[in-house]
Amino acid sequence: MSLEAWEFRNEVDNLARGLGYWTSHIGNGFLLYRFDEPRVLGEWFSTESEVRAFLAEIEASPRWRLPLGDNPIVKHYKYGVVVTDDAGRWFSAPAYRGDAYIYISGDQPTIGSWEQCPD
């Protein structure tokens, strides 16, 4: 993989995580899916321009945050959290100890008590 391709993948990973999306690199393409949704609901992109357009659209969407701290539905692990609701639904997200929130852009997530970020 060229340095340019690696830098683009790293850029996509960082931007996507800030918007609440995991990225999987498969061959020359990308699968992006929200933290709170199964991978089968993800979006597939084969070009850089498609990925950038999707992330720009998501970036313009409402942004939601879930408090971490002493939140009883959040379990902390070394590099992330697992959020589980009363119905047993769950998802994982990257987070570091000391992070106050995790964020997702788009529609309000259904697992957990999310608050809309101030403008």
Buried (B, 14 or more C-beta within 10 A) or exposed (E): EEEEEEEBBEBBBEBBBBBBBBBEEEEEEBBBBBBBBEEEEBBEBEEBEBBBEBBEEBEEEEBBBBBBEEBEBBEBEEEBBEBBEEEEEBBBBBBEEEBEBBBBBBEEBEBBEBEEEEE
